[in-house]
Amino acid sequence: MSKVDDKARIVPVEDDDEPDDWDKRIFSTGCSVEQTKMNDCYFEKRDWRQCSKEMEAFRECWKRKGNDQRTQTKDA
C-alpha cells in the first residue's frame, strides 16, 4: 500500500460539541430539558403513549415560556 492510499483514508473528525441549528432552536425555547426528557422517554419505550407525562411537561413549558406566540403555534 502506498503512502498516498494511507493519506486518502484519513478523514477529519467533526467536533460534535458545538450546538447545531437544531440545538440552538431548542435552547431558544427555554424548554430544552423537557424536550430532552421527552425524547429520551420515546427512545427508551418506542411508544409515545407511554411518554404522556413528559409530553405534558414539555407542552406546559412551551406555553409558560410564550413559545405559542413567538412561533405562531396553534394549540390542537
N, C-alpha and C positions, 0 to 999 in steps of 0.2 A: 504494500500500500504506500502511495506517495504522500509526501507532506501536504500536497495540495488537497488530497482527499480528506486528510485529517482536519484541515482548516475549514473545509466546507461543512463538516459535521458540527462545528462549534456554533451554537445558537445562543444569542444573548437572552438572559432571563429577565423578564419584565418584572419590575418592582411592584408587587401587589399591595404594598402598604398604603399607597396613595388612594384616596377615595375617587371613584369614578363618578360619572354623571348620575348614575342611579343612586349611589350612596349620598351624593350631595342633595339630591331631591328629597330623599327620605329624611336626612338630617334636618333639612329646612322645614319639615312639617312639625318638628318638635315631638314626634311620636316614633322615633327610631327604635327605642327599647321595646315598645309594644309591638311594632312591626316585626322585630326580630323574634320575639316570643311566639307570635302568631305563625311565622314561617317555620320556626323550629318545631312547633307542635305538628304542623302539617307534614313536615319531612319525617317526623318520628312515627306518626299514626297513619299517614297517607289517606286521611279521610277528614274533610273539612267539618263534617258534622260533629266530630269528636273534639273540635277546637273552638266551640262556641264561646267559651269564657274568654279566650284570647282574642277572638274576633270582636267581641263586645267591648273589651278593654281598648282595643285599637280604635273602634268606632267612637267611643266616648272621648278618647284623647283627641281624635281628629276634630270632633265638634268643639271640644273645650279650647283647642288652640286656634279656632276660627278658620280652619282649612276649607270648610264648605264655601265660605265667601271668597277666600283667596283663590281657590281653584274653580270656582263656579260649579261646585258639585251639587247635584240634586239628590236628596235622600229618597231612596227607593222603598 
